[in-house]
Amino acid sequence: MTTRNRPIDNQDRKILRELQKNARLSNAELAELVGMSTTACWNRTRQLETDGYIRGYVALLDQQKLGFADVVLLEVTLDRHDDDALARFGAELATLTEVLEAYLVSGDYDYLVKVAVDGTAGYERFLREKLYKIAGIRHSRSMFALRCMKSIPSVQV
């Protein structure tokens, strides 16, 4: 899969917007919504996938119903900042099921990590049994999210 082979036009943007709203649309439904023939719509959608504008399709799960109602934003500083230390920490972090997102960032901390847990007890378990077993952490600071004001899976086009 390549990325950004060609610039997208307004018709591509219409397809992307509709798929962002509902990725389970049939090609016929999508074509009708964007005002195209089914063949043209199918070809454009496949091209958007090939060009890397569409990376995949997912089901968005309800964290609360799954027992992970609380979101914690965690700032982490490592002892070392060489390529091996960063790669090792990133790889281990990626294996933790509670981790929803993780970013290597600039500023006072090295990583910003979004974690889903079951309350303070669930967060304590996550810290003791998982995060703090990763070697190389110097310091961490956490904040429980009180309310989500906006959440979208990707940029809107």
C-alpha positions in Angstrom: 0.0 0.0 0.0 1.4 3.4 -0.9 0.4 6.7 0.5 -0.7 9.9 -1.3 -0.2 8.9 -4.9 -2.6 11.5 -6.1 -4.4 14.4 -4.6 -8.0 13.7 -3.7 -10.9 15.7 -5.2 -14.4 16.6 -4.0 -15.9 13.3 -5.1 -13.3 11.4 -3.1 -14.0 13.6 -0.1 -17.7 12.8 -0.4 -16.9 9.1 -0.4 -14.6 9.5 2.6 -17.2 11.5 4.6 -19.9 8.9 4.0 -17.6 6.0 5.0 -16.6 7.9 8.2 -20.2 8.1 9.1 -20.9 4.5 8.2 -18.3 2.1 6.9 -20.8 -0.7 6.6 -22.6 0.9 3.7 -22.9 -1.3 0.6 -21.3 0.1 -2.5 -24.8 0.7 -4.0 -25.8 2.7 -0.9 -22.5 4.7 -1.0 -22.9 5.4 -4.7 -26.4 6.8 -4.2 -25.3 9.0 -1.3 -22.4 10.5 -3.3 -24.3 10.7 -6.6 -22.2 8.3 -8.6 -22.7 5.1 -10.5 -21.9 1.9 -8.5 -18.9 1.1 -10.8 -17.4 4.5 -10.5 -17.9 4.6 -6.8 -16.4 1.1 -6.4 -13.4 2.1 -8.5 -12.8 5.3 -6.5 -13.2 3.6 -3.2 -10.7 0.9 -4.1 -8.3 3.6 -5.4 -8.6 5.4 -2.1 -7.7 2.2 -0.3 -4.8 1.5 -2.6 -3.4 5.0 -2.3 -3.6 4.7 1.5 -6.3 7.3 2.2 -8.4 4.5 3.7 -6.2 2.4 6.0 -8.9 0.0 7.1 -12.4 -0.5 8.5 -13.1 -1.1 12.2 -16.0 -1.6 14.7 -16.0 1.0 17.4 -16.6 -0.7 20.7 -18.4 0.6 23.8 -15.6 0.8 26.5 -18.1 1.2 29.3 -20.1 -1.9 28.4 -16.8 -3.8 28.2 -15.8 -2.8 31.7 -13.3 -0.1 30.8 -15.4 3.0 31.5 -12.6 5.3 32.7 -9.9 7.0 30.5 -6.6 8.0 32.0 -4.1 10.3 30.3 -0.6 9.3 31.3 2.6 11.2 30.9 5.7 9.1 31.0 9.4 10.1 31.2 12.1 7.5 30.5 15.5 7.2 32.1 17.2 7.1 28.7 16.4 8.6 25.3 18.5 6.6 22.9 16.9 4.9 19.9 17.0 1.5 21.6 15.3 2.7 24.8 12.6 4.5 22.9 11.9 1.5 20.6 11.9 -1.0 23.5 9.4 1.1 25.5 7.2 1.8 22.5 7.1 -1.9 21.6 6.2 -3.0 25.1 3.6 -0.3 25.5 1.9 -1.5 22.2 1.3 -4.9 23.7 -0.8 -3.6 26.6 -4.5 -4.0 25.9 -5.5 -1.1 28.1 -3.5 1.3 26.0 -5.7 3.0 23.4 -3.2 5.5 22.0 0.4 6.3 22.7 2.5 9.2 21.4 6.1 10.1 21.5 5.9 13.8 22.3 8.0 16.9 22.7 8.1 18.8 26.0 8.6 17.8 29.6 7.5 14.2 29.1 8.5 11.6 26.5 5.2 9.9 26.0 1.5 10.7 26.2 -0.5 7.6 26.7 -4.3 7.1 26.7 -5.4 4.2 28.8 -8.9 2.6 29.4 -9.4 1.1 32.8 -12.1 0.1 35.3 -11.9 2.8 37.9 -9.0 3.7 40.2 -8.6 0.0 41.3 -8.3 -1.0 37.6 -5.8 1.8 37.1 -3.7 0.7 40.1 -3.6 -2.8 38.7 -2.6 -1.6 35.3 0.3 0.4 36.9 1.5 -2.3 39.2 1.0 -5.3 37.0 1.8 -3.9 33.6 3.2 -0.4 33.1 5.7 -0.4 36.0 7.1 -3.7 34.9 8.4 -2.0 31.8 12.1 -1.2 32.4 13.3 2.4 32.0 10.5 4.5 33.3 11.8 7.4 35.4 8.6 9.2 36.1 4.9 9.2 35.3 2.0 11.5 35.9 -1.7 10.7 35.3 -5.0 12.4 34.9 -8.4 10.8 34.9 -10.6 12.2 32.1 -13.8 13.5 33.6 -15.8 13.8 30.4 -15.0 13.3 26.7 -15.9 16.5 24.8 -15.1 15.2 21.3 -13.8 11.9 20.0 -13.4 11.0 16.3 -11.4 8.1 15.0 -9.6 10.2 12.3 -9.6 13.7 10.7 -12.8 14.8 9.1 -12.6 15.6 5.4 
